[in-house]
């Protein structure tokens, strides 16, 4: 309980102010009058004294002094402590401990070193600050250290404003930058006019050579060399000099494939840069690995490797089109490919078979020889897709290269097998290495009985009615299709294949596939069992739409083969980066009409080993669905998602083709790329805000704001009754008047 002297509260601040001002004016006038009186020889000390006492008593009669008794508590000021939770705190400090261990020690000692403050603990990484009970709960898992956003969230909070901020960090911050650390505005303090104190967890950098960054110098284009800019740093007094740098690609299976290597000269405690020219033949997300051979004395081997996911684009699509004979269907496809400026097509037409007796030598009949061996041994990887149309594998010497073609698809190439009298079974593909690649089954007996010449109209399946690959065709003709002049006979769809068109009569309970999509390794395959798609271009059916349906069909097929996002049923991306040992989040967004069950599989690149599998329900509203991934080891991974409509099993009629996204999981990411702490940045932040910067050994030097008394009960008792003050004041004013009269004042 505290006691204090005050004035009656019913008068209010305005009334008390008016009374005090009037009393001051009376005293001023009395002083002037007394001064003139003494100068004229009529001055009297008693007159002046009585007047002074009278004015004071009159003022007290108005203000009415009271004795105030207050009961309450004395509370400490609120101080917000921001603990850095970024992964850089797992790096070593000046001694043998990690920076995280020192941070936890600071969290334990800070309450006793600042016992006059009421601490509120928060952690910061990416985005807003998050409450945390204490430093022991921190795991240093954040992929960024954005102090500015954390302070801004504290400033916007509806909680009690802090009297000070304390930042515990190693100074390796993403925001504010080094240049912005000297300005209050960079901290986004908003309306908070408080000091920001800092605790420096490390002062010296460890002896470390690391891959600081991997950046593209431009755009990655398939089949074309592009530059990867690699920055290598040397810190902590380590002697570096010339350091070898190697870039490799992580394939689905097998060891990493070397793409380029070079050397970079890195001065001590400085950085060096080298540009490596690499070429990738497959578009889409590709994972590359950049490693250095560090000098002796490097204490952090974990950051000698960086994994990067590159989105490789296409400038022009390179197509190898091989046809067994110049039919209407072959000519229609070749002309369409040639007419598209974005497609670079290499086409070969076989005008005769080796058994034709034409009475002339091959040199006399061929414009150029068919370079089958060179195409399928040397140049195959330079093509984005291969189209085999009505082509017999045995007759034209392709059989010995089918293993290469299967390996090409497995590594990411595209393949389209188009029907005709010499395709599929009659083309001798059954039982060859290419048979398992196809999305339809082939049998040996189909070599001699593999064509049905009956006129038929393909049936659009449930999957075909919603598949994005047929969306351009549906926009032109809906689900109508022209009659087809026969089809190759094939077996059932392969496991995981998607059937878009089926035969109305052939096949068993599940009708024979006519148009089927499938995947093999990282490549995609299309099986089209008819050679009559030219009827979408020129026929009585095509007249109404001026033949636009043909281009719409092949635009979708070729686009899906090239993994064009327009023709994918879903899109995938990681919500944030992936680091070793920490959960990640995968966002799946399907097209609005695609409702059902999403089956997610994550496999490890290099081994094709399945590491995770789960399911998620898609409502069909086009909204993204987040899937939590488990903690993954360092390496490259491929996430594959397939949508299966409700009530159906995978591989049935409505299942959509799988969508794929490759990504990398690193040891420490950007937070470990540069292991140097930045104590000077913390000193600059404290100086710019009027705070102080200390080391963990000097926590007691942190100045904390003072305490505040919070009253819970208040009572007033008058020093004297109001009539007493009025009576005494009246008597004194009367006495003053009598003395004035005797002294001769008017």
HELIX and SHEET records of a PDB file:
HELIX    1   1 UNK A    9  UNK A   11  5                                   3    
HELIX    2   2 UNK A   12  UNK A   40  1                                  29    
HELIX    3   3 UNK A   45  UNK A   63  1                                  19    
HELIX    4   4 UNK A   87  UNK A   90  5                                   4    
HELIX    5   5 UNK A   99  UNK A  113  1                                  15    
HELIX    6   6 UNK A  135  UNK A  137  5                                   3    
HELIX    7   7 UNK A  147  UNK A  156  1                                  10    
HELIX    8   8 UNK A  179  UNK A  182  5                                   4    
HELIX    9   9 UNK A  185  UNK A  187  5                                   3    
HELIX   10  10 UNK A  301  UNK A  304  5                                   4    
HELIX   11  11 UNK A  328  UNK A  339  1                                  12    
HELIX   12  12 UNK A  362  UNK A  365  1                                   4    
HELIX   13  13 UNK A  372  UNK A  377  1                                   6    
HELIX   14  14 UNK A  380  UNK A  382  5                                   3    
HELIX   15  15 UNK A  399  UNK A  401  5                                   3    
HELIX   16  16 UNK A  402  UNK A  410  1                                   9    
HELIX   17  17 UNK A  435  UNK A  437  5                                   3    
HELIX   18  18 UNK A  444  UNK A  447  5                                   4    
HELIX   19  19 UNK A  462  UNK A  466  1                                   5    
HELIX   20  20 UNK A  468  UNK A  470  5                                   3    
HELIX   21  21 UNK A  471  UNK A  477  1                                   7    
HELIX   22  22 UNK A  533  UNK A  536  5                                   4    
HELIX   23  23 UNK A  540  UNK A  543  1                                   4    
HELIX   24  24 UNK A  548  UNK A  561  1                                  14    
HELIX   25  25 UNK A  565  UNK A  567  5                                   3    
HELIX   26  26 UNK A  670  UNK A  673  1                                   4    
HELIX   27  27 UNK A  679  UNK A  689  1                                  11    
HELIX   28  28 UNK A  696  UNK A  701  5                                   6    
HELIX   29  29 UNK A  722  UNK A  742  1                                  21    
SHEET    1   A 3 UNK A   2  UNK A   7  0                                        
SHEET    2   A 3 UNK A  65  UNK A  75 -1                                        
SHEET    3   A 3 UNK A 708  UNK A 718 -1                                        
SHEET    1   B 6 UNK A 130  UNK A 131  0                                        
SHEET    2   B 6 UNK A 117  UNK A 124 -1                                        
SHEET    3   B 6 UNK A  77  UNK A  84  1                                        
SHEET    4   B 6 UNK A 164  UNK A 169  1                                        
SHEET    5   B 6 UNK A 195  UNK A 200  1                                        
SHEET    6   B 6 UNK A 693  UNK A 695  1                                        
SHEET    1   C 3 UNK A 208  UNK A 216  0                                        
SHEET    2   C 3 UNK A 226  UNK A 235 -1                                        
SHEET    3   C 3 UNK A 271  UNK A 278 -1                                        
SHEET    1   D 4 UNK A 257  UNK A 266  0                                        
SHEET    2   D 4 UNK A 241  UNK A 249 -1                                        
SHEET    3   D 4 UNK A 284  UNK A 292 -1                                        
SHEET    4   D 4 UNK A 305  UNK A 312 -1                                        
SHEET    1   E 8 UNK A 343  UNK A 349  0                                        
SHEET    2   E 8 UNK A 317  UNK A 323  1                                        
SHEET    3   E 8 UNK A 385  UNK A 389  1                                        
SHEET    4   E 8 UNK A 414  UNK A 418  1                                        
SHEET    5   E 8 UNK A 523  UNK A 528  1                                        
SHEET    6   E 8 UNK A 511  UNK A 520 -1                                        
SHEET    7   E 8 UNK A 498  UNK A 507 -1                                        
SHEET    8   E 8 UNK A 459  UNK A 460 -1                                        
SHEET    1   F 2 UNK A 451  UNK A 457  0                                        
SHEET    2   F 2 UNK A 483  UNK A 488 -1                                        
SHEET    1   G 3 UNK A 570  UNK A 574  0                                        
SHEET    2   G 3 UNK A 584  UNK A 590 -1                                        
SHEET    3   G 3 UNK A 625  UNK A 629 -1                                        
SHEET    1   H 5 UNK A 578  UNK A 579  0                                        
SHEET    2   H 5 UNK A 659  UNK A 666  1                                        
SHEET    3   H 5 UNK A 635  UNK A 644 -1                                        
SHEET    4   H 5 UNK A 596  UNK A 604 -1                                        
SHEET    5   H 5 UNK A 609  UNK A 618 -1                                        
END                                                                             
